[in-house]
Amino acid sequence: MSQYQQSQQCTNDQGFQLFSEPQILEKAQLSIAVEEASPSSSHPQMPGNLNEASCAETPSTPEGLQSFCSSSMAVTAPSSSKYDEDSSSEEENISSTSLIESDPQNVPIDALDQKVAFLVNFLLFKYQMKESVRKEEMLKIIIREDEGYFPEIFLRASERLEMIFGLDVKEVDPNNHCYGLFIKLGLTYDGMLSGKENVPKTGLLILILGVIFMKGNRATEEEIWEVLNLTGIFSGKNHFIFGDPTELITKEFVKENYLEYHHVAQSDPVQYEFRWGPRAHAETSKMKVLEFLAKVHGTDPSAFPSQYEEALLEEEEKALAKISLRDESSSSNTASSGAMASSFFHTK
């Protein structure tokens, strides 16, 4: 067992700081984690409004980022068995806070964010039930008299689902304003065990794939945990969203072939490293992962020059492989047709 599989102690009150915008916390943490994952620790700050907003309110030390989500924006897995009975009381509590001001920026943070958290829970419930959701339904159950704030609340809820859970909220029926939730980046695994009330784990998987890519397509176990620690995820410490992260990363993700977990040859003391597994290579791409990381930073993929060049090269190779496969298939079909025609005339 390596040193990073040992329990580490961390509490939310150690250097914890509430930000004026709760969703900035998770973005700031991911942004700092992405920077930490870069092979060059001296690379310049990434441009963009997100990074500027994060820097303006983020403590300069990692100790200020001890929690993945603050208590004011914490989300939990909604239980399908008791959602109906719980939603009415929670809806009543949330709706009791009236959003009087016309500008969402002037609304008390806890009032607006409470509605965002409730909407996240509701959308996760719909995802668990494999159901789409209509805008009308969200307005009726979640927002009620505060319809004017729906675009802001919906945007923030969508961002949390994307950054934390690795889910995209997409409009599937524009005429009826109907939305569905889908796993990001072409991945087909969400880490949810059937028969259990839990939430998608894809967000953590995407972050790890990003770290590996940024570290040169292989990252030591120590490097992985250094980055995850910045987001409040610690080896040996149960996480309220991801459960036992060590079990999830070194066993579940490996078993699903998204990660490869190898002993580093001739390492003393013993070290392990992670690489992309075959399923990750098959389902997603370096460019898609880089685009996600760039979005976290509020910048463009080209802001990471070496990784961008590598991702472009992979895209070209995949495109050439598809063309080659198509040509082979075409040649095979032509040869098959010729053989059939020859057989027909020979028979005649």
Secondary structure, 3 states (H helix, E strand, C coil): CCHHHCCCCCCCCCCCCCCCCHHHHHHHHHHHHHHHHCCCCCCCCCCCHHHHHHHHHCCCCHHHHCCCCCHHHCCCCCCCCCHHHHHHHHHHHHHCCCCCCCCHHHCCHHHHHHHHHHHHHHHHHHHHCCCCEEHHHHHHHHHHHHHHHHHHHHHHHHHHHHHHHCEEEEEEECCCCEEEEEEHHHCCCCCCCCCCCCCCCHHHHHHHHHHHHHCCCCEEHHHHHHHHHHCCCCCCCCECCCECHHHHHHHHHHHCCCEEEEECCCCCCCCEEEEECHHHHHHCCHHHHHHHHHHHHCCCHHHCHHHHHHHHHHHHHHHHHHHHHHHHHHHHHHHHHHHHHHHHHHHC
